[in-house]
Amino acid sequence: MPHWISETAHAKINLALHVLGRRNDGYHDLDSIVAFANIGDDLRIETSDRLTLNCVGPFADHIPLGADNIILKAWHILQALGVSIPKVSVELTKNLPVSSGIGGGSADAAAMLRALLRMTNSSLTSDQVKSLSRSLGADVPVCFYQKPCHMQGIGETITPLEIELPCAIVLVNPLRPCSTADVFRNLGLANGASFADAISMENPPIWRNDLSAAAQSIRPEITTVLAALRQEPCFSAVRMSGSGATCFGLAASSAEANAAWARLSVKNPNWWVRAAEIML
């Protein structure tokens, strides 16, 4: 068993997010196209005599370090699943904004799980991975795999994506947190209510994010970000990711994405702006 190991929690991007409705148990049925960018948070995990978490990086001050932190919960969930794991000391370098619709805590928890499984040379069954959506959060299973996919249900149904995606992306966040719970509450669906149609896999131009209007009513800054992205001529699509407030533009090349990143950064110095590549 290695003494320490590192893992990256890559940013999760909902290229499309359709809300089909709300189930009678209160969960929302989702239909989403998910991809990952080659930027993210970094975890360094070292065997220790006690379980601890330390956070550094530009967004470290926004992370609770107590027992309710999702990274520490991931350790306990893995132990409950019967995996023999050591106690570890975790250092999280928080590079991604919090409550931003690009994975955040779910990606960090998934990275913790992957690192611990590598450290102990263990694995999870597909059913065990599915159970993570209820025990840790709906986005944890898709963040565990970190591959382009079609995600359905409450996040437990994951199918590898077989269509070609743009290779580059620019992510923009106005540095205002956007609560997922508040956005879904603002959507206003009653239990058992239907909302919208499923994704047409063959027609990316009509993909959308059904949470955009609900998020923009909470954070009007999202509207401003989307408008700024739409002014860039290189983007084939501009949308919000997840429940916001991060938005994105898709580009055909890294050169185009980097040029747009430079322009957006200069015009909007108080925003978080990053150019990245889509991971395949």
C-alpha positions in Angstrom: 0.0 0.0 0.0 1.5 3.4 -1.0 2.1 5.9 1.8 0.4 8.7 -0.1 -1.5 9.2 -3.3 -2.9 12.2 -5.3 -6.1 12.5 -7.3 -7.7 15.3 -9.3 -11.4 16.2 -9.0 -12.1 17.4 -12.5 -14.7 20.0 -13.2 -18.0 18.4 -14.3 -19.9 20.2 -17.1 -23.6 19.6 -17.8 -23.6 20.2 -21.6 -27.3 19.6 -21.4 -29.6 19.3 -18.4 -33.3 18.5 -19.0 -35.6 18.1 -16.0 -38.2 15.5 -16.9 -40.2 16.0 -13.7 -40.4 15.4 -10.0 -41.0 11.9 -8.6 -43.4 11.1 -5.8 -40.4 10.6 -3.5 -39.3 14.2 -4.0 -36.3 13.5 -6.2 -36.1 15.1 -9.7 -35.8 12.9 -12.8 -33.0 14.3 -14.9 -31.7 13.7 -18.4 -28.2 15.1 -18.9 -25.1 15.1 -21.1 -22.1 15.3 -18.9 -18.4 15.9 -19.7 -15.3 16.8 -17.7 -12.7 19.6 -18.2 -9.0 19.1 -17.6 -9.0 21.5 -14.6 -10.2 20.8 -11.1 -9.5 20.5 -7.4 -6.5 18.4 -6.2 -6.4 16.0 -3.3 -3.3 14.6 -1.6 -4.1 11.7 0.6 -1.6 10.2 3.1 -2.0 7.3 5.5 -2.3 8.6 9.1 -3.2 7.6 12.6 -6.4 9.7 12.4 -8.8 10.9 9.7 -8.2 14.7 9.0 -8.9 17.2 6.3 -7.0 20.4 5.5 -7.9 22.8 2.7 -5.7 25.2 0.8 -6.0 27.1 -2.4 -8.0 30.1 -3.7 -11.4 28.9 -2.4 -10.2 27.2 0.8 -12.0 29.6 3.1 -15.4 28.4 1.8 -15.0 24.8 2.7 -16.3 23.4 6.0 -13.7 21.0 7.6 -15.9 19.2 10.1 -17.3 15.7 10.1 -20.1 16.7 7.7 -17.6 17.5 4.9 -18.5 15.3 1.9 -14.8 14.2 1.5 -14.8 12.7 5.0 -18.3 11.3 4.5 -16.8 9.4 1.4 -14.3 7.7 3.7 -17.1 6.5 6.0 -19.3 5.4 3.1 -16.4 3.3 1.7 -15.8 1.7 5.0 -19.5 0.9 5.3 -19.4 -0.8 1.9 -16.9 -3.2 3.4 -13.7 -1.8 1.9 -10.7 -2.1 4.3 -9.2 1.4 4.2 -6.7 3.1 6.5 -7.2 6.4 8.2 -5.8 9.2 6.1 -4.8 12.8 6.2 -6.3 14.7 3.3 -5.1 18.0 1.8 -7.6 19.5 -0.6 -6.4 22.3 -2.9 -9.7 24.0 -3.7 -9.2 25.5 -7.2 -12.9 25.5 -8.3 -15.5 28.0 -7.0 -18.0 26.5 -4.5 -21.7 26.1 -5.2 -20.9 26.7 -8.8 -22.6 23.9 -10.8 -19.4 22.1 -11.9 -19.1 19.2 -9.5 -17.6 20.9 -6.4 -18.1 18.7 -3.4 -19.4 15.8 -5.4 -16.2 15.7 -7.6 -14.1 16.0 -4.4 -15.9 13.1 -2.8 -15.5 11.0 -5.9 -11.8 11.8 -6.1 -11.5 10.7 -2.5 -13.2 7.4 -3.3 -10.9 6.8 -6.4 -7.8 7.6 -4.4 -8.7 5.3 -1.5 -9.6 2.4 -3.9 -6.2 2.9 -5.7 -4.4 3.1 -2.4 -5.9 -0.3 -1.2 -6.0 -1.9 -4.7 -9.8 -2.3 -4.3 -12.8 -1.7 -6.6 -16.5 -1.1 -6.4 -19.3 -2.9 -8.3 -21.6 -0.9 -10.5 -24.4 -1.4 -8.0 -22.2 0.0 -5.2 -21.4 3.1 -7.4 -25.1 3.6 -8.1 -25.8 3.6 -4.3 -23.5 6.6 -3.9 -26.1 8.8 -5.6 -28.4 8.5 -2.6 -25.7 8.2 0.2 -23.4 11.1 -0.9 -25.2 13.0 -3.7 -26.7 12.6 -7.2 -23.5 13.8 -9.0 -21.1 11.5 -7.2 -21.5 8.5 -9.4 -20.9 10.4 -12.7 -17.9 12.2 -11.0 -16.5 8.9 -10.0 -16.2 7.7 -13.6 -15.1 11.2 -15.0 -16.0 10.2 -18.6 -18.4 11.9 -21.1 -21.7 10.2 -20.6 -25.5 10.3 -20.7 -26.7 10.6 -17.1 -30.4 9.8 -16.3 -32.7 9.4 -13.3 -31.3 11.0 -10.1 -27.8 10.3 -11.4 -27.6 6.6 -11.0 -28.0 5.6 -14.7 -24.9 6.4 -16.6 -24.2 5.4 -20.2 -20.9 6.2 -22.0 -21.3 8.9 -24.7 -20.8 7.8 -28.3 -21.2 11.2 -30.0 -18.4 13.6 -30.8 -18.0 16.6 -28.5 -16.2 20.0 -29.0 -12.6 19.7 -27.7 -12.4 23.0 -25.8 -14.4 25.0 -23.3 -14.3 28.3 -21.5 -15.9 28.4 -18.0 -17.1 31.6 -16.4 -18.4 32.1 -12.9 -19.4 35.5 -11.4 -18.1 34.4 -8.0 -21.6 34.3 -6.5 -22.6 30.9 -5.0 -25.8 29.4 -6.3 -27.5 26.8 -4.0 -28.7 23.7 -5.8 -31.5 23.2 -3.3 -32.7 26.8 -3.8 -32.7 26.4 -7.6 -34.8 23.3 -7.6 -37.1 24.8 -5.0 -37.5 27.8 -7.3 -38.3 25.5 -10.2 -41.5 24.8 -8.2 -42.4 21.3 -9.2 -44.9 19.3 -7.0 -44.3 15.6 -6.4 -45.4 13.6 -9.4 -45.4 16.6 -11.7 -43.9 16.4 -15.2 -41.8 19.2 -16.6 -40.1 18.8 -20.0 -39.0 16.4 -22.7 -35.9 14.2 -22.8 -32.7 15.1 -24.7 -32.5 14.5 -28.4 -29.1 12.9 -28.6 -28.8 13.5 -32.4 -29.6 17.2 -32.2 -27.1 19.1 -29.9 -28.2 22.6 -31.1 -31.5 22.2 -29.3 -29.9 21.0 -26.0 -30.6 23.3 -23.1 -30.5 23.6 -19.3 -33.9 23.6 -17.7 -32.6 25.1 -14.5 -31.3 28.3 -16.1 -34.4 30.4 -15.6 -34.8 29.3 -11.9 -31.1 30.0 -11.3 -31.1 33.4 -13.0 -34.0 34.6 -10.9 -31.8 33.8 -7.8 -28.6 35.1 -9.3 -29.2 37.7 -12.0 -25.4 37.8 -12.6 -25.8 34.5 -14.5 -27.7 36.5 -17.2 -24.8 38.9 -17.5 -22.3 36.0 -17.8 -24.4 34.3 -20.5 -24.6 37.5 -22.5 -20.9 38.1 -22.3 -20.2 34.5 -23.6 -22.7 35.0 -26.5 -20.7 38.0 -27.7 -17.7 35.7 -28.4 -18.0 34.5 -32.0 -16.1 31.2 -31.6 -18.6 29.4 -29.4 -20.8 26.8 -30.9 -23.0 26.7 -27.8 -23.4 28.8 -24.6 -25.2 27.5 -21.6 -25.2 27.3 -17.8 -23.8 24.2 -16.1 -25.7 22.3 -13.4 -27.6 24.6 -11.1 -25.2 27.5 -11.7 -23.7 29.9 -11.5 -20.9 28.7 -13.8 -21.6 29.1 -17.5 -19.6 27.9 -20.5 -18.9 28.4 -24.1 -17.9 25.5 -26.3 -15.1 26.0 -28.9 -13.7 23.9 -31.7 -10.0 24.4 -30.6 -7.9 25.3 -27.6 -6.6 28.3 -29.5 -10.1 29.7 -29.9 -10.9 29.0 -26.3 -7.7 30.7 -25.0 -8.4 33.8 -27.1 -11.9 34.0 -25.7 -10.6 33.4 -22.2 -8.1 36.3 -22.6 -10.8 38.7 -23.8 -13.3 37.8 -21.1 -10.7 38.0 -18.4 -9.7 41.5 -19.4 -13.3 42.7 -19.7 -14.5 41.1 -16.5 -11.6 41.0 -13.9 -13.9 40.2 -11.0 -15.1 36.9 -12.6 -13.5 33.5 -12.4 -12.7 32.6 -16.1 -10.8 29.5 -17.2 -10.1 27.9 -20.6 -9.8 24.1 -20.6 -10.0 21.0 -22.8 -12.8 18.5 -22.7 -11.6 15.1 -21.4 -12.3 12.1 -23.6 
